[in-house]
Amino acid sequence: MKETEFVVVGEFRNRTGTEMRLYLEMLGEEILMSPGHCIELMARRTADLLPLTIDYVGDGLQIHPNKAYDPDWHVRFMGKLIRAGYPTILSEHE
């Protein structure tokens, strides 16, 4: 995978004192962010990706692409490009 195949769709920071989750729809990937973590959320460039819909949920955010079924979510964390999975625990990549 080449980083140039992806576009940054948002930057997310956990400025709380508790863990925060990003639920990435449609296929159920999940990013677990500890306090102080900051990521760039990336996805494969497609015509149906944007705009995103972002909803607040009890322990984080639920993020939906516009019409793209599987935007091949990735995160850039601490300089590393990481494919999103279920779950992706960022503290394991520090």
N, C-alpha and C positions, 0 to 999 in steps of 0.2 A: 504494500500500500504506500502510495506517495502522498505526502502531506498536501501537495498542490491539488490533489483530487477533491479536497474538502474545503468548505467555506465555514468561517466562524459565524455561528448564528446567535451567540450571546456569551457574556462573561458572567459567571455566578460566583458569589463570595458568601461564605458562612460567617457572619459577624455575630452569631449568637453564642451562647454558652453550651449549647446542646448539638447533637448530631442533626443533620438536615439531609433529606433525600430528594433527589431529582428523579421523578418517574418519567421515563421516555416512552411515549406511545409511538407506534401501535403494537410493537412486539414485546413490550414489557421489560426493556432494559431499565436498570436502576443504578444510580450513582449515590454512594453514601459519603457525605462530606462531614468531616470532623470540624469543630470550631477552628477558625483561622484559615481553612482551606479556600483556595481560589482556583477556578478552572475556566478554560475556554471550551464551550460546547461547540462541537463541529459536526458537520454532516456532509455527505456526498452532494455535490452540486446537481440539482435537478430543477426543472421548471416548476414542479409542484411542491417544492419544499416550503417556501415562504408565502405569506407571513405565518409565524408560529402563533399558537394559542397557548397561553400560560395561565394555569389556575392554581390558586393557593389551596393546599390541602393540609390536614392536621400536622404533619411532620415534614412539610417541604413544599415542592412545586411539582405539578403535573404538566408536562410539555408535550404538545401535539404539533406535528407538522401540518401544513395546509391540506394537501391531498396525497402527498407521497406516502406509500405504504411502508417501506423500509428504507429510511434515509441513511442507513449505515452509520449510526451515531458513534462518535469518538469524542474523547476529551483530551485536551492538552493540560497536563498537570506536572508542575516542576520540570518543564522542558521535555517531558515524555508524551508521545502520542499513544493513547490507550484506547483500544476498542471497548465500547460499553457492553456490559454483559449483565447477568442477573446473579448476584449483585456485583457491582464494581466497587470495591472498598478501597478508597483512595489511600488510607493509612498504610495499606500493604505495598504502596508504590513510593513511599517516602524514602 
